[in-house]
């Protein structure tokens, strides 16, 4: 059985790791790069829909 202190330590380490990796910001950067540099590669409708969904999810404005 896991004690409360061990669980808290694991949660703190996981939160720190996620904060350092910043997956949300990385995904936003990738999406914006796709829009700027490689829009011609996103010509099919499903790919355009996926890119539009990612843009809406990651655009802070």
Jmol script that loads the backbone (N, CA, C; Angstrom):
load data "model"
ATOM      1  N   UNK A   1       0.846  -1.178   0.000  1.00  0.00           N
ATOM      2  CA  UNK A   1       0.000   0.000   0.000  1.00  0.00           C
ATOM      3  C   UNK A   1       0.893   1.244   0.000  1.00  0.00           C
ATOM      4  N   UNK A   2       0.465   2.251  -0.725  1.00  0.00           N
ATOM      5  CA  UNK A   2       1.236   3.476  -0.879  1.00  0.00           C
ATOM      6  C   UNK A   2       0.789   4.486   0.183  1.00  0.00           C
ATOM      7  N   UNK A   3       1.777   5.064   0.857  1.00  0.00           N
ATOM      8  CA  UNK A   3       1.441   6.056   1.876  1.00  0.00           C
ATOM      9  C   UNK A   3       1.096   7.389   1.213  1.00  0.00           C
ATOM     10  N   UNK A   4       0.519   8.282   1.961  1.00  0.00           N
ATOM     11  CA  UNK A   4       0.134   9.593   1.446  1.00  0.00           C
ATOM     12  C   UNK A   4       1.357  10.404   1.046  1.00  0.00           C
ATOM     13  N   UNK A   5       2.444  10.263   1.795  1.00  0.00           N
ATOM     14  CA  UNK A   5       3.661  10.999   1.474  1.00  0.00           C
ATOM     15  C   UNK A   5       4.264  10.515   0.151  1.00  0.00           C
ATOM     16  N   UNK A   6       4.234   9.211  -0.074  1.00  0.00           N
ATOM     17  CA  UNK A   6       4.758   8.677  -1.329  1.00  0.00           C
ATOM     18  C   UNK A   6       3.900   9.116  -2.508  1.00  0.00           C
ATOM     19  N   UNK A   7       2.595   9.079  -2.330  1.00  0.00           N
ATOM     20  CA  UNK A   7       1.683   9.507  -3.395  1.00  0.00           C
ATOM     21  C   UNK A   7       1.879  10.989  -3.707  1.00  0.00           C
ATOM     22  N   UNK A   8       2.045  11.798  -2.676  1.00  0.00           N
ATOM     23  CA  UNK A   8       2.271  13.226  -2.878  1.00  0.00           C
ATOM     24  C   UNK A   8       3.583  13.470  -3.601  1.00  0.00           C
ATOM     25  N   UNK A   9       4.608  12.710  -3.252  1.00  0.00           N
ATOM     26  CA  UNK A   9       5.909  12.863  -3.906  1.00  0.00           C
ATOM     27  C   UNK A   9       5.821  12.491  -5.385  1.00  0.00           C
ATOM     28  N   UNK A  10       5.117  11.420  -5.685  1.00  0.00           N
ATOM     29  CA  UNK A  10       4.952  11.004  -7.079  1.00  0.00           C
ATOM     30  C   UNK A  10       4.178  12.064  -7.857  1.00  0.00           C
ATOM     31  N   UNK A  11       3.127  12.602  -7.272  1.00  0.00           N
ATOM     32  CA  UNK A  11       2.350  13.640  -7.939  1.00  0.00           C
ATOM     33  C   UNK A  11       3.168  14.906  -8.159  1.00  0.00           C
ATOM     34  N   UNK A  12       3.984  15.276  -7.186  1.00  0.00           N
ATOM     35  CA  UNK A  12       4.838  16.448  -7.352  1.00  0.00           C
ATOM     36  C   UNK A  12       5.861  16.258  -8.465  1.00  0.00           C
ATOM     37  N   UNK A  13       6.468  15.087  -8.521  1.00  0.00           N
ATOM     38  CA  UNK A  13       7.454  14.805  -9.573  1.00  0.00           C
ATOM     39  C   UNK A  13       6.765  14.788 -10.940  1.00  0.00           C
ATOM     40  N   UNK A  14       5.591  14.175 -11.019  1.00  0.00           N
ATOM     41  CA  UNK A  14       4.869  14.136 -12.294  1.00  0.00           C
ATOM     42  C   UNK A  14       4.464  15.542 -12.736  1.00  0.00           C
ATOM     43  N   UNK A  15       3.986  16.352 -11.814  1.00  0.00           N
ATOM     44  CA  UNK A  15       3.621  17.725 -12.145  1.00  0.00           C
ATOM     45  C   UNK A  15       4.810  18.540 -12.593  1.00  0.00           C
ATOM     46  N   UNK A  16       5.928  18.346 -11.948  1.00  0.00           N
ATOM     47  CA  UNK A  16       7.154  19.042 -12.340  1.00  0.00           C
ATOM     48  C   UNK A  16       7.584  18.632 -13.747  1.00  0.00           C
ATOM     49  N   UNK A  17       7.536  17.324 -14.022  1.00  0.00           N
ATOM     50  CA  UNK A  17       7.948  16.827 -15.336  1.00  0.00           C
ATOM     51  C   UNK A  17       7.037  17.364 -16.437  1.00  0.00           C
ATOM     52  N   UNK A  18       5.742  17.365 -16.200  1.00  0.00           N
ATOM     53  CA  UNK A  18       4.805  17.897 -17.196  1.00  0.00           C
ATOM     54  C   UNK A  18       5.031  19.390 -17.394  1.00  0.00           C
ATOM     55  N   UNK A  19       5.292  20.096 -16.320  1.00  0.00           N
ATOM     56  CA  UNK A  19       5.565  21.523 -16.421  1.00  0.00           C
ATOM     57  C   UNK A  19       6.830  21.820 -17.200  1.00  0.00           C
ATOM     58  N   UNK A  20       7.842  20.988 -17.033  1.00  0.00           N
ATOM     59  CA  UNK A  20       9.099  21.190 -17.759  1.00  0.00           C
ATOM     60  C   UNK A  20       8.943  20.842 -19.237  1.00  0.00           C
ATOM     61  N   UNK A  21       8.178  19.807 -19.540  1.00  0.00           N
ATOM     62  CA  UNK A  21       8.002  19.392 -20.927  1.00  0.00           C
ATOM     63  C   UNK A  21       7.078  20.335 -21.702  1.00  0.00           C
ATOM     64  N   UNK A  22       6.130  20.929 -21.029  1.00  0.00           N
ATOM     65  CA  UNK A  22       5.155  21.844 -21.619  1.00  0.00           C
ATOM     66  C   UNK A  22       4.531  21.275 -22.892  1.00  0.00           C
ATOM     67  N   UNK A  23       3.825  20.148 -22.800  1.00  0.00           N
ATOM     68  CA  UNK A  23       3.276  19.532 -24.011  1.00  0.00           C
ATOM     69  C   UNK A  23       2.258  20.419 -24.722  1.00  0.00           C
ATOM     70  N   UNK A  24       1.519  21.213 -23.970  1.00  0.00           N
ATOM     71  CA  UNK A  24       0.533  22.094 -24.582  1.00  0.00           C
ATOM     72  C   UNK A  24       1.217  23.135 -25.459  1.00  0.00           C
ATOM     73  N   UNK A  25       2.290  23.734 -24.959  1.00  0.00           N
ATOM     74  CA  UNK A  25       3.017  24.752 -25.715  1.00  0.00           C
ATOM     75  C   UNK A  25       3.711  24.132 -26.927  1.00  0.00           C
ATOM     76  N   UNK A  26       4.237  22.924 -26.765  1.00  0.00           N
ATOM     77  CA  UNK A  26       4.887  22.236 -27.871  1.00  0.00           C
ATOM     78  C   UNK A  26       3.889  21.946 -28.984  1.00  0.00           C
ATOM     79  N   UNK A  27       2.695  21.491 -28.623  1.00  0.00           N
ATOM     80  CA  UNK A  27       1.655  21.230 -29.607  1.00  0.00           C
ATOM     81  C   UNK A  27       1.229  22.524 -30.301  1.00  0.00           C
ATOM     82  N   UNK A  28       1.118  23.600 -29.561  1.00  0.00           N
ATOM     83  CA  UNK A  28       0.747  24.893 -30.150  1.00  0.00           C
ATOM     84  C   UNK A  28       1.820  25.363 -31.119  1.00  0.00           C
ATOM     85  N   UNK A  29       3.084  25.225 -30.751  1.00  0.00           N
ATOM     86  CA  UNK A  29       4.174  25.624 -31.642  1.00  0.00           C
ATOM     87  C   UNK A  29       4.161  24.804 -32.928  1.00  0.00           C
ATOM     88  N   UNK A  30       3.940  23.501 -32.802  1.00  0.00           N
ATOM     89  CA  UNK A  30       3.884  22.635 -33.970  1.00  0.00           C
ATOM     90  C   UNK A  30       2.730  23.029 -34.886  1.00  0.00           C
ATOM     91  N   UNK A  31       1.570  23.303 -34.313  1.00  0.00           N
ATOM     92  CA  UNK A  31       0.399  23.686 -35.099  1.00  0.00           C
ATOM     93  C   UNK A  31       0.652  24.981 -35.854  1.00  0.00           C
ATOM     94  N   UNK A  32       1.207  25.957 -35.191  1.00  0.00           N
ATOM     95  CA  UNK A  32       1.486  27.232 -35.845  1.00  0.00           C
ATOM     96  C   UNK A  32       2.540  27.071 -36.936  1.00  0.00           C
ATOM     97  N   UNK A  33       3.512  26.206 -36.704  1.00  0.00           N
ATOM     98  CA  UNK A  33       4.519  25.939 -37.731  1.00  0.00           C
ATOM     99  C   UNK A  33       3.873  25.291 -38.952  1.00  0.00           C
ATOM    100  N   UNK A  34       2.959  24.356 -38.736  1.00  0.00           N
ATOM    101  CA  UNK A  34       2.271  23.710 -39.848  1.00  0.00           C
ATOM    102  C   UNK A  34       1.479  24.725 -40.662  1.00  0.00           C
ATOM    103  N   UNK A  35       0.857  25.673 -39.986  1.00  0.00           N
ATOM    104  CA  UNK A  35       0.089  26.696 -40.700  1.00  0.00           C
ATOM    105  C   UNK A  35       0.994  27.631 -41.494  1.00  0.00           C
ATOM    106  N   UNK A  36       2.121  27.989 -40.929  1.00  0.00           N
ATOM    107  CA  UNK A  36       3.018  28.936 -41.600  1.00  0.00           C
ATOM    108  C   UNK A  36       3.785  28.296 -42.745  1.00  0.00           C
ATOM    109  N   UNK A  37       4.369  27.149 -42.524  1.00  0.00           N
ATOM    110  CA  UNK A  37       5.351  26.621 -43.459  1.00  0.00           C
ATOM    111  C   UNK A  37       4.844  25.486 -44.347  1.00  0.00           C
ATOM    112  N   UNK A  38       3.875  24.742 -43.881  1.00  0.00           N
ATOM    113  CA  UNK A  38       3.521  23.513 -44.604  1.00  0.00           C
ATOM    114  C   UNK A  38       2.035  23.385 -44.870  1.00  0.00           C
ATOM    115  N   UNK A  39       1.377  24.464 -45.145  1.00  0.00           N
ATOM    116  CA  UNK A  39      -0.067  24.402 -45.366  1.00  0.00           C
ATOM    117  C   UNK A  39      -0.408  23.588 -46.607  1.00  0.00           C
ATOM    118  N   UNK A  40       0.472  23.565 -47.604  1.00  0.00           N
ATOM    119  CA  UNK A  40       0.205  22.807 -48.825  1.00  0.00           C
ATOM    120  C   UNK A  40       0.165  21.299 -48.578  1.00  0.00           C
ATOM    121  N   UNK A  41       0.769  20.835 -47.522  1.00  0.00           N
ATOM    122  CA  UNK A  41       0.738  19.400 -47.198  1.00  0.00           C
ATOM    123  C   UNK A  41      -0.561  18.990 -46.530  1.00  0.00           C
ATOM    124  N   UNK A  42      -1.391  19.944 -46.154  1.00  0.00           N
ATOM    125  CA  UNK A  42      -2.648  19.667 -45.447  1.00  0.00           C
ATOM    126  C   UNK A  42      -3.831  19.851 -46.379  1.00  0.00           C
ATOM    127  N   UNK A  43      -3.785  19.235 -47.560  1.00  0.00           N
ATOM    128  CA  UNK A  43      -4.806  19.481 -48.574  1.00  0.00           C
ATOM    129  C   UNK A  43      -6.046  18.617 -48.421  1.00  0.00           C
ATOM    130  N   UNK A  44      -5.986  17.496 -47.747  1.00  0.00           N
ATOM    131  CA  UNK A  44      -7.175  16.656 -47.602  1.00  0.00           C
ATOM    132  C   UNK A  44      -8.080  17.202 -46.502  1.00  0.00           C
ATOM    133  N   UNK A  45      -9.359  16.924 -46.621  1.00  0.00           N
ATOM    134  CA  UNK A  45     -10.339  17.451 -45.674  1.00  0.00           C
ATOM    135  C   UNK A  45     -10.115  16.961 -44.242  1.00  0.00           C
ATOM    136  N   UNK A  46      -9.843  15.670 -44.002  1.00  0.00           N
ATOM    137  CA  UNK A  46      -9.606  15.244 -42.609  1.00  0.00           C
ATOM    138  C   UNK A  46      -8.372  15.909 -41.992  1.00  0.00           C
ATOM    139  N   UNK A  47      -7.348  16.088 -42.774  1.00  0.00           N
ATOM    140  CA  UNK A  47      -6.141  16.736 -42.246  1.00  0.00           C
ATOM    141  C   UNK A  47      -6.399  18.202 -41.937  1.00  0.00           C
ATOM    142  N   UNK A  48      -7.148  18.869 -42.801  1.00  0.00           N
ATOM    143  CA  UNK A  48      -7.494  20.262 -42.541  1.00  0.00           C
ATOM    144  C   UNK A  48      -8.350  20.371 -41.290  1.00  0.00           C
ATOM    145  N   UNK A  49      -9.274  19.440 -41.100  1.00  0.00           N
ATOM    146  CA  UNK A  49     -10.124  19.447 -39.906  1.00  0.00           C
ATOM    147  C   UNK A  49      -9.291  19.217 -38.646  1.00  0.00           C
ATOM    148  N   UNK A  50      -8.321  18.309 -38.732  1.00  0.00           N
ATOM    149  CA  UNK A  50      -7.458  18.047 -37.576  1.00  0.00           C
ATOM    150  C   UNK A  50      -6.624  19.275 -37.244  1.00  0.00           C
ATOM    151  N   UNK A  51      -6.080  19.926 -38.250  1.00  0.00           N
ATOM    152  CA  UNK A  51      -5.269  21.117 -38.023  1.00  0.00           C
ATOM    153  C   UNK A  51      -6.118  22.253 -37.455  1.00  0.00           C
ATOM    154  N   UNK A  52      -7.322  22.421 -37.980  1.00  0.00           N
ATOM    155  CA  UNK A  52      -8.216  23.464 -37.467  1.00  0.00           C
ATOM    156  C   UNK A  52      -8.597  23.194 -36.013  1.00  0.00           C
ATOM    157  N   UNK A  53      -8.852  21.937 -35.668  1.00  0.00           N
ATOM    158  CA  UNK A  53      -9.190  21.590 -34.283  1.00  0.00           C
ATOM    159  C   UNK A  53      -8.008  21.865 -33.356  1.00  0.00           C
ATOM    160  N   UNK A  54      -6.810  21.492 -33.782  1.00  0.00           N
ATOM    161  CA  UNK A  54      -5.628  21.760 -32.962  1.00  0.00           C
ATOM    162  C   UNK A  54      -5.395  23.253 -32.795  1.00  0.00           C
ATOM    163  N   UNK A  55      -5.628  24.009 -33.854  1.00  0.00           N
ATOM    164  CA  UNK A  55      -5.464  25.453 -33.757  1.00  0.00           C
ATOM    165  C   UNK A  55      -6.447  26.037 -32.761  1.00  0.00           C
ATOM    166  N   UNK A  56      -7.693  25.606 -32.812  1.00  0.00           N
ATOM    167  CA  UNK A  56      -8.694  26.114 -31.865  1.00  0.00           C
ATOM    168  C   UNK A  56      -8.370  25.726 -30.429  1.00  0.00           C
ATOM    169  N   UNK A  57      -7.829  24.534 -30.239  1.00  0.00           N
ATOM    170  CA  UNK A  57      -7.501  24.071 -28.895  1.00  0.00           C
ATOM    171  C   UNK A  57      -6.284  24.786 -28.308  1.00  0.00           C
ATOM    172  N   UNK A  58      -5.345  25.149 -29.166  1.00  0.00           N
ATOM    173  CA  UNK A  58      -4.092  25.682 -28.652  1.00  0.00           C
ATOM    174  C   UNK A  58      -3.952  27.187 -28.796  1.00  0.00           C
ATOM    175  N   UNK A  59      -4.857  27.838 -29.497  1.00  0.00           N
ATOM    176  CA  UNK A  59      -4.758  29.287 -29.679  1.00  0.00           C
ATOM    177  C   UNK A  59      -5.257  29.995 -28.428  1.00  0.00           C
ATOM    178  N   UNK A  60      -4.397  30.754 -27.770  1.00  0.00           N
ATOM    179  CA  UNK A  60      -4.798  31.382 -26.507  1.00  0.00           C
ATOM    180  C   UNK A  60      -5.757  32.559 -26.667  1.00  0.00           C
ATOM    181  N   UNK A  61      -5.821  33.131 -27.844  1.00  0.00           N
ATOM    182  CA  UNK A  61      -6.672  34.318 -28.037  1.00  0.00           C
ATOM    183  C   UNK A  61      -8.111  33.975 -28.307  1.00  0.00           C
TER     184      UNK A  61
END
end "model"
wireframe off; spacefill off
backbone 0.3
color backbone group
